Amino acid sequence: MRTEKEMFDLLEETARKDGRIRAVYMNGSRTNSNVPKDIFQDFDIVYVVTETASFINDANWIHTFGDLLMLQEPDKNDQSIGMDMDFTQSYGYLMLFKDGNRVDLRIETKESMLERYGGDKLTVPLIDKDDCLPLIPAPTDIDYQIKQPSEQRYRVCCNNFWWCLQNVAKGIWRDELPYAKQMFEQVIRPRLDEMIAWWVGTKNDFQVSIGKMGKYLKIYLPEPYWDLYKETYSDSTYENVWNSVFTACELFRILAKHVAEHFGFTYENKDDTNMTHYLMQVRELPRDAKGIF
C-alpha cells in the first residue's frame, strides 16, 4: 500500500504539472488532528481548475493516481436519475485503488471555489499557483463538536423516543420484521444516539465530536454504558429484538436523567413509566389477542 507521503506527492505533482489545475486544497479527516490516523482514511482533495469539460470528456486522466479497483461518479449518477446537475462548475470522482488507498477528488472552477471555500472549517490549502485561495483560519473541528441542547429539543427527543417505541412493539407483534427493525434503527436509535451525544458533551464541556454516525462512541462511553449500547443491536430473533428494545430504554433513561439534571431540565417520568408498561404488555400479548389490556 502506498504511503501517505507517496499519495500526497502524486496528488500534488499531478496538479503542478497540469496547467489547467490552478490550486489544490484538502478537507476531511486528514485535516483533523483529533481524528485517529489509520490506513482507511480517505484523501479528500479538491482541484481548482480553469474549466471542467476537458477533464470530464477524457476520463483517462484519473488513472494517473493508480490502478482502480472501483470508481463512482456521484454527479453522473445523480444526473442519470433526473437530478439537475451543472457539470460546468464542479464534478466529483470517488476512487478506490487496488492498493487500498481511496481518493475523493472534486474538480471545481474558481467561481465555484469562491462560493464554497472555507465553508468546511476542516480545510487546508496545499497549492495555490495564482494566489486565488482566500485566507482562512487553521483547521478546526468545532462545527462537528456536540452542540448543547435547548430544553425544547431535549423534550422533543425524549417524547419521540418513548412515543415511537409503540411502532416497534406493534411491528414485532404483527411479525413485520422489516418494519420493526427499521423503525428501531431509523427512528429510535437516532434519538438514543442524540441523548448519548448530549451526555458525552456534559462530560467533555461540549468540545468533542462523536464522529459520523457515532463512530467514536466507544471512546467516550464508560465500559458499562458501552456494553449496554452494544446490546441494543440484535439479530432477527424477536426475543432478542425485545431485549434490545428494553436495553435501549434502560440506557436512554439513565443518560436522559443525567442530562436533565445537568441543565435543569425536566425528565418526563410519566411517559417513561407508561410506555415501559405498555411495551411489557405487548411483549406478552398473544397473537390472537382481541385487546391490549
Phi and psi restraints in degrees (value plus and minus 20) as a CYANA .aco file:
   2 ARG   PHI     -84.2   -44.2
   2 ARG   PSI     123.9   163.9
   3 THR   PHI     -95.8   -55.8
   3 THR   PSI     147.0   187.0
   4 GLU   PHI     -77.0   -37.0
   4 GLU   PSI     -63.7   -23.7
   5 LYS   PHI     -83.1   -43.1
   5 LYS   PSI     -61.9   -21.9
   6 GLU   PHI     -81.7   -41.7
   6 GLU   PSI     -60.5   -20.5
   7 MET   PHI     -88.0   -48.0
   7 MET   PSI     -65.5   -25.5
   8 PHE   PHI     -83.1   -43.1
   8 PHE   PSI     -61.4   -21.4
   9 ASP   PHI     -79.2   -39.2
   9 ASP   PSI     -62.6   -22.6
  10 LEU   PHI     -87.2   -47.2
  10 LEU   PSI     -65.4   -25.4
  11 LEU   PHI     -83.9   -43.9
  11 LEU   PSI     -59.9   -19.9
  12 GLU   PHI     -96.7   -56.7
  12 GLU   PSI     -59.4   -19.4
  13 GLU   PHI     -82.2   -42.2
  13 GLU   PSI     -62.7   -22.7
  14 THR   PHI     -78.1   -38.1
  14 THR   PSI     -62.8   -22.8
  15 ALA   PHI     -87.6   -47.6
  15 ALA   PSI     -60.9   -20.9
  16 ARG   PHI     -85.7   -45.7
  16 ARG   PSI     -54.2   -14.2
  17 LYS   PHI    -101.6   -61.6
  17 LYS   PSI     -39.5     0.5
  18 ASP   PHI    -119.7   -79.7
  18 ASP   PSI      95.4   135.4
  19 GLY   PHI     -85.6   -45.6
  19 GLY   PSI     -40.7    -0.7
  20 ARG   PHI     -93.2   -53.2
  20 ARG   PSI     -42.0    -2.0
  21 ILE   PHI    -114.8   -74.8
  21 ILE   PSI      97.1   137.1
  22 ARG   PHI    -125.0   -85.0
  22 ARG   PSI     -37.8     2.2
  23 ALA   PHI    -178.8  -138.8
  23 ALA   PSI     138.7   178.7
  24 VAL   PHI    -159.6  -119.6
  24 VAL   PSI     115.8   155.8
  25 TYR   PHI    -161.4  -121.4
  25 TYR   PSI     145.8   185.8
  26 MET   PHI    -150.7  -110.7
  26 MET   PSI     126.1   166.1
  27 ASN   PHI    -157.5  -117.5
  27 ASN   PSI    -191.7  -151.7
  28 GLY   PHI      72.8   112.8
  28 GLY   PSI    -188.3  -148.3
  29 SER   PHI     -84.9   -44.9
  29 SER   PSI     -47.0    -7.0
  30 ARG   PHI     -90.9   -50.9
  30 ARG   PSI     -32.0     8.0
  31 THR   PHI    -114.6   -74.6
  31 THR   PSI     -24.4    15.6
  32 ASN   PHI    -123.9   -83.9
  32 ASN   PSI      90.6   130.6
  33 SER   PHI     -88.4   -48.4
  33 SER   PSI     -34.9     5.1
  34 ASN   PHI    -107.4   -67.4
  34 ASN   PSI     -26.1    13.9
  35 VAL   PHI    -111.8   -71.8
  35 VAL   PSI     111.1   151.1
  36 PRO   PHI     -80.5   -40.5
  36 PRO   PSI     115.8   155.8
  37 LYS   PHI    -105.4   -65.4
  37 LYS   PSI     118.0   158.0
  38 ASP   PHI    -175.1  -135.1
  38 ASP   PSI     157.1   197.1
  39 ILE   PHI     -94.9   -54.9
  39 ILE   PSI     -30.8     9.2
  40 PHE   PHI    -117.7   -77.7
  40 PHE   PSI     -17.8    22.2
  41 GLN   PHI     -86.6   -46.6
  41 GLN   PSI     114.0   154.0
  42 ASP   PHI     -94.4   -54.4
  42 ASP   PSI     138.0   178.0
  43 PHE   PHI    -119.7   -79.7
  43 PHE   PSI      83.4   123.4
  44 ASP   PHI    -113.8   -73.8
  44 ASP   PSI      79.6   119.6
  45 ILE   PHI    -140.0  -100.0
  45 ILE   PSI     122.4   162.4
  46 VAL   PHI    -144.0  -104.0
  46 VAL   PSI     107.6   147.6
  47 TYR   PHI    -119.5   -79.5
  47 TYR   PSI     103.9   143.9
  48 VAL   PHI    -109.6   -69.6
  48 VAL   PSI      99.9   139.9
  49 VAL   PHI    -142.4  -102.4
  49 VAL   PSI     141.3   181.3
  50 THR   PHI     -90.9   -50.9
  50 THR   PSI     -51.9   -11.9
  51 GLU   PHI    -182.8  -142.8
  51 GLU   PSI     140.9   180.9
  52 THR   PHI    -121.8   -81.8
  52 THR   PSI     -43.5    -3.5
  53 ALA   PHI     -78.8   -38.8
  53 ALA   PSI     -64.3   -24.3
  54 SER   PHI     -86.7   -46.7
  54 SER   PSI     -51.0   -11.0
  55 PHE   PHI     -89.7   -49.7
  55 PHE   PSI     -65.0   -25.0
  56 ILE   PHI     -88.5   -48.5
  56 ILE   PSI     -58.3   -18.3
  57 ASN   PHI     -92.1   -52.1
  57 ASN   PSI     -44.3    -4.3
  58 ASP   PHI    -145.0  -105.0
  58 ASP   PSI      67.2   107.2
  59 ALA   PHI     -92.5   -52.5
  59 ALA   PSI     -27.6    12.4
  60 ASN   PHI     -82.3   -42.3
  60 ASN   PSI     -41.8    -1.8
  61 TRP   PHI     -82.7   -42.7
  61 TRP   PSI     -46.7    -6.7
  62 ILE   PHI     -92.6   -52.6
  62 ILE   PSI     -36.7     3.3
  63 HIS   PHI     -90.9   -50.9
  63 HIS   PSI     -28.4    11.6
  64 THR   PHI     -78.5   -38.5
  64 THR   PSI     -48.0    -8.0
  65 PHE   PHI    -106.6   -66.6
  65 PHE   PSI     -24.6    15.4
  66 GLY   PHI     117.3   157.3
  66 GLY   PSI    -196.9  -156.9
  67 ASP   PHI    -103.0   -63.0
  67 ASP   PSI      97.1   137.1
  68 LEU   PHI     -95.9   -55.9
  68 LEU   PSI     114.2   154.2
  69 LEU   PHI    -109.3   -69.3
  69 LEU   PSI     -61.4   -21.4
  70 MET   PHI    -179.6  -139.6
  70 MET   PSI     128.4   168.4
  71 LEU   PHI    -148.1  -108.1
  71 LEU   PSI     116.9   156.9
  72 GLN   PHI    -144.3  -104.3
  72 GLN   PSI     115.3   155.3
  73 GLU   PHI    -135.9   -95.9
  73 GLU   PSI      69.4   109.4
  74 PRO   PHI     -81.2   -41.2
  74 PRO   PSI     -55.1   -15.1
  75 ASP   PHI     -85.5   -45.5
  75 ASP   PSI     -61.9   -21.9
  76 LYS   PHI     -84.1   -44.1
  76 LYS   PSI     -61.4   -21.4
  77 ASN   PHI     -80.8   -40.8
  77 ASN   PSI     -64.7   -24.7
  78 ASP   PHI     -83.3   -43.3
  78 ASP   PSI     -61.1   -21.1
  79 GLN   PHI     -83.8   -43.8
  79 GLN   PSI     -56.5   -16.5
  80 SER   PHI     -87.3   -47.3
  80 SER   PSI     -39.7     0.3
  81 ILE   PHI    -125.2   -85.2
  81 ILE   PSI      -2.0    38.0
  82 GLY   PHI      79.0   119.0
  82 GLY   PSI     -17.7    22.3
  83 MET   PHI     -96.8   -56.8
  83 MET   PSI     126.2   166.2
  84 ASP   PHI    -103.2   -63.2
  84 ASP   PSI      90.3   130.3
  85 MET   PHI    -139.7   -99.7
  85 MET   PSI     123.0   163.0
  86 ASP   PHI    -133.0   -93.0
  86 ASP   PSI      73.6   113.6
  87 PHE   PHI     -91.1   -51.1
  87 PHE   PSI     -34.3     5.7
  88 THR   PHI     -91.9   -51.9
  88 THR   PSI     -37.4     2.6
  89 GLN   PHI    -121.2   -81.2
  89 GLN   PSI     -57.8   -17.8
  90 SER   PHI    -181.6  -141.6
  90 SER   PSI     140.5   180.5
  91 TYR   PHI    -180.2  -140.2
  91 TYR   PSI     122.1   162.1
  92 GLY   PHI    -139.6   -99.6
  92 GLY   PSI     128.4   168.4
  93 TYR   PHI    -149.2  -109.2
  93 TYR   PSI     103.5   143.5
  94 LEU   PHI    -126.4   -86.4
  94 LEU   PSI      94.8   134.8
  95 MET   PHI    -143.3  -103.3
  95 MET   PSI     104.2   144.2
  96 LEU   PHI    -130.7   -90.7
  96 LEU   PSI     104.0   144.0
  97 PHE   PHI    -119.8   -79.8
  97 PHE   PSI     139.9   179.9
  98 LYS   PHI     -84.0   -44.0
  98 LYS   PSI     -40.2    -0.2
  99 ASP   PHI    -107.7   -67.7
  99 ASP   PSI     -18.6    21.4
 100 GLY   PHI      79.8   119.8
 100 GLY   PSI     -34.9     5.1
 101 ASN   PHI     -90.7   -50.7
 101 ASN   PSI     126.3   166.3
 102 ARG   PHI    -146.2  -106.2
 102 ARG   PSI     113.5   153.5
 103 VAL   PHI    -143.2  -103.2
 103 VAL   PSI     103.3   143.3
 104 ASP   PHI    -121.9   -81.9
 104 ASP   PSI      83.5   123.5
 105 LEU   PHI    -134.0   -94.0
 105 LEU   PSI     108.6   148.6
 106 ARG   PHI    -140.4  -100.4
 106 ARG   PSI     114.6   154.6
 107 ILE   PHI    -122.1   -82.1
 107 ILE   PSI     119.3   159.3
 108 GLU   PHI    -170.4  -130.4
 108 GLU   PSI     131.3   171.3
 109 THR   PHI     -94.6   -54.6
 109 THR   PSI     145.7   185.7
 110 LYS   PHI     -79.5   -39.5
 110 LYS   PSI     -59.5   -19.5
 111 GLU   PHI     -81.5   -41.5
 111 GLU   PSI     -63.2   -23.2
 112 SER   PHI     -85.7   -45.7
 112 SER   PSI     -61.0   -21.0
 113 MET   PHI     -80.1   -40.1
 113 MET   PSI     -63.8   -23.8
 114 LEU   PHI     -83.8   -43.8
 114 LEU   PSI     -44.9    -4.9
 115 GLU   PHI     -99.9   -59.9
 115 GLU   PSI     -47.7    -7.7
 116 ARG   PHI    -131.1   -91.1
 116 ARG   PSI     -46.2    -6.2
 117 TYR   PHI     -80.0   -40.0
 117 TYR   PSI     108.5   148.5
 118 GLY   PHI      64.9   104.9
 118 GLY   PSI     -27.3    12.7
 119 GLY   PHI     -81.6   -41.6
 119 GLY   PSI     -57.1   -17.1
 120 ASP   PHI    -110.8   -70.8
 120 ASP   PSI      96.0   136.0
 121 LYS   PHI     -89.4   -49.4
 121 LYS   PSI     -28.0    12.0
 122 LEU   PHI    -115.6   -75.6
 122 LEU   PSI      44.3    84.3
 123 THR   PHI    -147.4  -107.4
 123 THR   PSI     115.3   155.3
 124 VAL   PHI    -152.0  -112.0
 124 VAL   PSI     105.1   145.1
 125 PRO   PHI     -94.0   -54.0
 125 PRO   PSI     121.2   161.2
 126 LEU   PHI    -134.5   -94.5
 126 LEU   PSI     -66.3   -26.3
 127 ILE   PHI    -159.1  -119.1
 127 ILE   PSI     119.3   159.3
 128 ASP   PHI    -165.4  -125.4
 128 ASP   PSI      71.9   111.9
 129 LYS   PHI     -89.4   -49.4
 129 LYS   PSI     -49.6    -9.6
 130 ASP   PHI    -135.6   -95.6
 130 ASP   PSI     -10.1    29.9
 131 ASP   PHI      34.8    74.8
 131 ASP   PSI      22.6    62.6
 132 CYS   PHI    -115.8   -75.8
 132 CYS   PSI     -36.7     3.3
 133 LEU   PHI     -97.3   -57.3
 133 LEU   PSI     103.5   143.5
 134 PRO   PHI     -82.8   -42.8
 134 PRO   PSI     134.4   174.4
 135 LEU   PHI     -89.5   -49.5
 135 LEU   PSI     114.1   154.1
 136 ILE   PHI    -154.9  -114.9
 136 ILE   PSI     136.7   176.7
 137 PRO   PHI     -86.7   -46.7
 137 PRO   PSI     147.4   187.4
 138 ALA   PHI     -79.4   -39.4
 138 ALA   PSI     129.2   169.2
 139 PRO   PHI     -81.4   -41.4
 139 PRO   PSI     123.0   163.0
 140 THR   PHI    -167.4  -127.4
 140 THR   PSI     127.5   167.5
 141 ASP   PHI    -116.9   -76.9
 141 ASP   PSI       3.6    43.6
 142 ILE   PHI     -77.3   -37.3
 142 ILE   PSI     -54.0   -14.0
 143 ASP   PHI     -90.3   -50.3
 143 ASP   PSI     -37.0     3.0
 144 TYR   PHI    -120.9   -80.9
 144 TYR   PSI     -24.7    15.3
 145 GLN   PHI     -92.2   -52.2
 145 GLN   PSI     133.1   173.1
 146 ILE   PHI     -81.5   -41.5
 146 ILE   PSI     112.9   152.9
 147 LYS   PHI    -117.1   -77.1
 147 LYS   PSI     122.1   162.1
 148 GLN   PHI     -86.0   -46.0
 148 GLN   PSI     119.6   159.6
 149 PRO   PHI    -102.7   -62.7
 149 PRO   PSI     127.3   167.3
 150 SER   PHI     -97.1   -57.1
 150 SER   PSI     143.3   183.3
 151 GLU   PHI     -81.9   -41.9
 151 GLU   PSI     -57.5   -17.5
 152 GLN   PHI     -86.7   -46.7
 152 GLN   PSI     -61.8   -21.8
 153 ARG   PHI     -85.4   -45.4
 153 ARG   PSI     -59.3   -19.3
 154 TYR   PHI     -80.6   -40.6
 154 TYR   PSI     -65.1   -25.1
 155 ARG   PHI     -83.1   -43.1
 155 ARG   PSI     -62.4   -22.4
 156 VAL   PHI     -85.0   -45.0
 156 VAL   PSI     -60.1   -20.1
 157 CYS   PHI     -79.1   -39.1
 157 CYS   PSI     -69.5   -29.5
 158 CYS   PHI     -82.3   -42.3
 158 CYS   PSI     -64.0   -24.0
 159 ASN   PHI     -83.2   -43.2
 159 ASN   PSI     -63.8   -23.8
 160 ASN   PHI     -85.5   -45.5
 160 ASN   PSI     -61.3   -21.3
 161 PHE   PHI     -77.9   -37.9
 161 PHE   PSI     -73.9   -33.9
 162 TRP   PHI     -91.7   -51.7
 162 TRP   PSI     -58.7   -18.7
 163 TRP   PHI     -84.1   -44.1
 163 TRP   PSI     -66.2   -26.2
 164 CYS   PHI     -95.8   -55.8
 164 CYS   PSI     -31.8     8.2
 165 LEU   PHI     -83.0   -43.0
 165 LEU   PSI     -45.7    -5.7
 166 GLN   PHI     -82.5   -42.5
 166 GLN   PSI     -51.6   -11.6
 167 ASN   PHI     -90.1   -50.1
 167 ASN   PSI     -57.4   -17.4
 168 VAL   PHI     -82.0   -42.0
 168 VAL   PSI     -64.5   -24.5
 169 ALA   PHI     -81.4   -41.4
 169 ALA   PSI     -66.7   -26.7
 170 LYS   PHI     -90.2   -50.2
 170 LYS   PSI     -49.9    -9.9
 171 GLY   PHI     -84.6   -44.6
 171 GLY   PSI     -60.2   -20.2
 172 ILE   PHI     -85.4   -45.4
 172 ILE   PSI     -67.6   -27.6
 173 TRP   PHI     -81.7   -41.7
 173 TRP   PSI     -57.3   -17.3
 174 ARG   PHI     -99.7   -59.7
 174 ARG   PSI     -23.2    16.8
 175 ASP   PHI      42.3    82.3
 175 ASP   PSI      21.9    61.9
 176 GLU   PHI    -128.6   -88.6
 176 GLU   PSI      55.2    95.2
 177 LEU   PHI     -76.9   -36.9
 177 LEU   PSI     -68.5   -28.5
 178 PRO   PHI     -78.3   -38.3
 178 PRO   PSI     -61.9   -21.9
 179 TYR   PHI     -84.0   -44.0
 179 TYR   PSI     -68.0   -28.0
 180 ALA   PHI     -82.5   -42.5
 180 ALA   PSI     -65.9   -25.9
 181 LYS   PHI     -87.9   -47.9
 181 LYS   PSI     -63.6   -23.6
 182 GLN   PHI     -91.2   -51.2
 182 GLN   PSI     -54.0   -14.0
 183 MET   PHI     -82.3   -42.3
 183 MET   PSI     -58.9   -18.9
 184 PHE   PHI     -89.4   -49.4
 184 PHE   PSI     -68.5   -28.5
 185 GLU   PHI     -94.5   -54.5
 185 GLU   PSI     -54.5   -14.5
 186 GLN   PHI    -116.3   -76.3
 186 GLN   PSI     -36.9     3.1
 187 VAL   PHI    -137.8   -97.8
 187 VAL   PSI     -70.5   -30.5
 188 ILE   PHI     -95.0   -55.0
 188 ILE   PSI     -68.2   -28.2
 189 ARG   PHI     -80.1   -40.1
 189 ARG   PSI     -61.7   -21.7
 190 PRO   PHI     -77.8   -37.8
 190 PRO   PSI     -54.4   -14.4
 191 ARG   PHI     -92.4   -52.4
 191 ARG   PSI     -58.5   -18.5
 192 LEU   PHI     -82.8   -42.8
 192 LEU   PSI     -66.1   -26.1
 193 ASP   PHI     -83.8   -43.8
 193 ASP   PSI     -56.2   -16.2
 194 GLU   PHI     -82.8   -42.8
 194 GLU   PSI     -63.7   -23.7
 195 MET   PHI     -87.3   -47.3
 195 MET   PSI     -60.2   -20.2
 196 ILE   PHI     -80.5   -40.5
 196 ILE   PSI     -63.0   -23.0
 197 ALA   PHI     -79.8   -39.8
 197 ALA   PSI     -64.1   -24.1
 198 TRP   PHI     -82.9   -42.9
 198 TRP   PSI     -59.7   -19.7
 199 TRP   PHI     -83.1   -43.1
 199 TRP   PSI     -65.3   -25.3
 200 VAL   PHI     -79.2   -39.2
 200 VAL   PSI     -60.5   -20.5
 201 GLY   PHI     -79.3   -39.3
 201 GLY   PSI     -62.4   -22.4
 202 THR   PHI     -83.9   -43.9
 202 THR   PSI     -46.9    -6.9
 203 LYS   PHI    -107.5   -67.5
 203 LYS   PSI     -30.3     9.7
 204 ASN   PHI    -153.4  -113.4
 204 ASN   PSI       5.9    45.9
 205 ASP   PHI      34.4    74.4
 205 ASP   PSI       7.1    47.1
 206 PHE   PHI      33.8    73.8
 206 PHE   PSI      21.4    61.4
 207 GLN   PHI    -142.5  -102.5
 207 GLN   PSI       2.5    42.5
 208 VAL   PHI    -151.2  -111.2
 208 VAL   PSI     146.4   186.4
 209 SER   PHI    -140.7  -100.7
 209 SER   PSI     119.8   159.8
 210 ILE   PHI    -110.6   -70.6
 210 ILE   PSI     -17.0    23.0
 211 GLY   PHI      60.8   100.8
 211 GLY   PSI     145.7   185.7
 212 LYS   PHI     -79.3   -39.3
 212 LYS   PSI     108.4   148.4
 213 MET   PHI      39.0    79.0
 213 MET   PSI       6.9    46.9
 214 GLY   PHI      49.0    89.0
 214 GLY   PSI       8.1    48.1
 215 LYS   PHI     -87.5   -47.5
 215 LYS   PSI     -35.2     4.8
 216 TYR   PHI    -124.0   -84.0
 216 TYR   PSI      -6.4    33.6
 217 LEU   PHI     -76.5   -36.5
 217 LEU   PSI     -57.7   -17.7
 218 LYS   PHI     -80.1   -40.1
 218 LYS   PSI     -49.7    -9.7
 219 ILE   PHI     -88.9   -48.9
 219 ILE   PSI     -56.6   -16.6
 220 TYR   PHI    -121.9   -81.9
 220 TYR   PSI     -36.9     3.1
 221 LEU   PHI    -108.9   -68.9
 221 LEU   PSI     112.8   152.8
 222 PRO   PHI     -78.7   -38.7
 222 PRO   PSI     133.2   173.2
 223 GLU   PHI     -73.4   -33.4
 223 GLU   PSI     -63.6   -23.6
 224 PRO   PHI     -80.0   -40.0
 224 PRO   PSI     -59.3   -19.3
 225 TYR   PHI     -92.3   -52.3
 225 TYR   PSI     -57.7   -17.7
 226 TRP   PHI     -83.9   -43.9
 226 TRP   PSI     -59.4   -19.4
 227 ASP   PHI     -82.0   -42.0
 227 ASP   PSI     -61.4   -21.4
 228 LEU   PHI     -83.5   -43.5
 228 LEU   PSI     -63.6   -23.6
 229 TYR   PHI     -80.5   -40.5
 229 TYR   PSI     -63.4   -23.4
 230 LYS   PHI     -79.1   -39.1
 230 LYS   PSI     -54.8   -14.8
 231 GLU   PHI     -93.7   -53.7
 231 GLU   PSI     -28.7    11.3
 232 THR   PHI     -98.8   -58.8
 232 THR   PSI     -26.2    13.8
 233 TYR   PHI    -117.3   -77.3
 233 TYR   PSI     107.2   147.2
 234 SER   PHI    -148.8  -108.8
 234 SER   PSI     153.6   193.6
 235 ASP   PHI    -111.7   -71.7
 235 ASP   PSI    -175.1  -135.1
 236 SER   PHI    -113.6   -73.6
 236 SER   PSI     -15.1    24.9
 237 THR   PHI    -101.3   -61.3
 237 THR   PSI     105.1   145.1
 238 TYR   PHI     -79.6   -39.6
 238 TYR   PSI     -56.1   -16.1
 239 GLU   PHI     -78.8   -38.8
 239 GLU   PSI     -61.4   -21.4
 240 ASN   PHI     -93.0   -53.0
 240 ASN   PSI     -53.2   -13.2
 241 VAL   PHI     -83.0   -43.0
 241 VAL   PSI     -64.4   -24.4
 242 TRP   PHI     -80.3   -40.3
 242 TRP   PSI     -63.4   -23.4
 243 ASN   PHI     -80.0   -40.0
 243 ASN   PSI     -59.9   -19.9
 244 SER   PHI     -86.9   -46.9
 244 SER   PSI     -54.8   -14.8
 245 VAL   PHI     -83.0   -43.0
 245 VAL   PSI     -68.2   -28.2
 246 PHE   PHI     -90.5   -50.5
 246 PHE   PSI     -50.2   -10.2
 247 THR   PHI     -87.6   -47.6
 247 THR   PSI     -61.0   -21.0
 248 ALA   PHI     -80.4   -40.4
 248 ALA   PSI     -60.6   -20.6
 249 CYS   PHI     -82.1   -42.1
 249 CYS   PSI     -63.4   -23.4
 250 GLU   PHI     -82.5   -42.5
 250 GLU   PSI     -66.8   -26.8
 251 LEU   PHI     -87.1   -47.1
 251 LEU   PSI     -63.2   -23.2
 252 PHE   PHI     -79.9   -39.9
 252 PHE   PSI     -65.7   -25.7
 253 ARG   PHI     -78.5   -38.5
 253 ARG   PSI     -67.8   -27.8
 254 ILE   PHI     -80.3   -40.3
 254 ILE   PSI     -69.7   -29.7
 255 LEU   PHI     -95.7   -55.7
 255 LEU   PSI     -55.5   -15.5
 256 ALA   PHI     -84.8   -44.8
 256 ALA   PSI     -57.4   -17.4
 257 LYS   PHI     -87.3   -47.3
 257 LYS   PSI     -58.0   -18.0
 258 HIS   PHI     -85.5   -45.5
 258 HIS   PSI     -65.3   -25.3
 259 VAL   PHI     -82.0   -42.0
 259 VAL   PSI     -62.0   -22.0
 260 ALA   PHI     -80.6   -40.6
 260 ALA   PSI     -64.0   -24.0
 261 GLU   PHI     -84.6   -44.6
 261 GLU   PSI     -60.5   -20.5
 262 HIS   PHI     -81.3   -41.3
 262 HIS   PSI     -62.1   -22.1
 263 PHE   PHI    -119.1   -79.1
 263 PHE   PSI     -25.5    14.5
 264 GLY   PHI      57.6    97.6
 264 GLY   PSI       6.2    46.2
 265 PHE   PHI    -105.5   -65.5
 265 PHE   PSI     152.0   192.0
 266 THR   PHI    -127.6   -87.6
 266 THR   PSI     105.3   145.3
 267 TYR   PHI    -114.1   -74.1
 267 TYR   PSI     106.7   146.7
 268 GLU   PHI    -100.2   -60.2
 268 GLU   PSI      67.4   107.4
 269 ASN   PHI     -80.2   -40.2
 269 ASN   PSI     -50.9   -10.9
 270 LYS   PHI     -83.6   -43.6
 270 LYS   PSI     -64.1   -24.1
 271 ASP   PHI     -82.4   -42.4
 271 ASP   PSI     -63.3   -23.3
 272 ASP   PHI     -78.5   -38.5
 272 ASP   PSI     -72.7   -32.7
 273 THR   PHI     -81.9   -41.9
 273 THR   PSI     -67.1   -27.1
 274 ASN   PHI     -86.1   -46.1
 274 ASN   PSI     -63.5   -23.5
 275 MET   PHI     -92.4   -52.4
 275 MET   PSI     -54.3   -14.3
 276 THR   PHI     -82.7   -42.7
 276 THR   PSI     -63.2   -23.2
 277 HIS   PHI     -82.2   -42.2
 277 HIS   PSI     -63.5   -23.5
 278 TYR   PHI     -78.8   -38.8
 278 TYR   PSI     -67.3   -27.3
 279 LEU   PHI     -81.6   -41.6
 279 LEU   PSI     -60.8   -20.8
 280 MET   PHI     -83.7   -43.7
 280 MET   PSI     -59.1   -19.1
 281 GLN   PHI     -85.9   -45.9
 281 GLN   PSI     -64.5   -24.5
 282 VAL   PHI     -86.5   -46.5
 282 VAL   PSI     -55.6   -15.6
 283 ARG   PHI     -80.3   -40.3
 283 ARG   PSI     -53.9   -13.9
 284 GLU   PHI    -115.3   -75.3
 284 GLU   PSI     -19.7    20.3
 285 LEU   PHI     -94.2   -54.2
 285 LEU   PSI     104.9   144.9
 286 PRO   PHI     -88.0   -48.0
 286 PRO   PSI     133.7   173.7
 287 ARG   PHI     -84.7   -44.7
 287 ARG   PSI     -42.9    -2.9
 288 ASP   PHI    -117.9   -77.9
 288 ASP   PSI      -3.6    36.4
 289 ALA   PHI     -84.7   -44.7
 289 ALA   PSI     124.6   164.6
 290 LYS   PHI    -118.0   -78.0
 290 LYS   PSI     -28.2    11.8
 291 GLY   PHI    -178.4  -138.4
 291 GLY   PSI     143.8   183.8
 292 ILE   PHI    -105.6   -65.6
 292 ILE   PSI     -64.9   -24.9
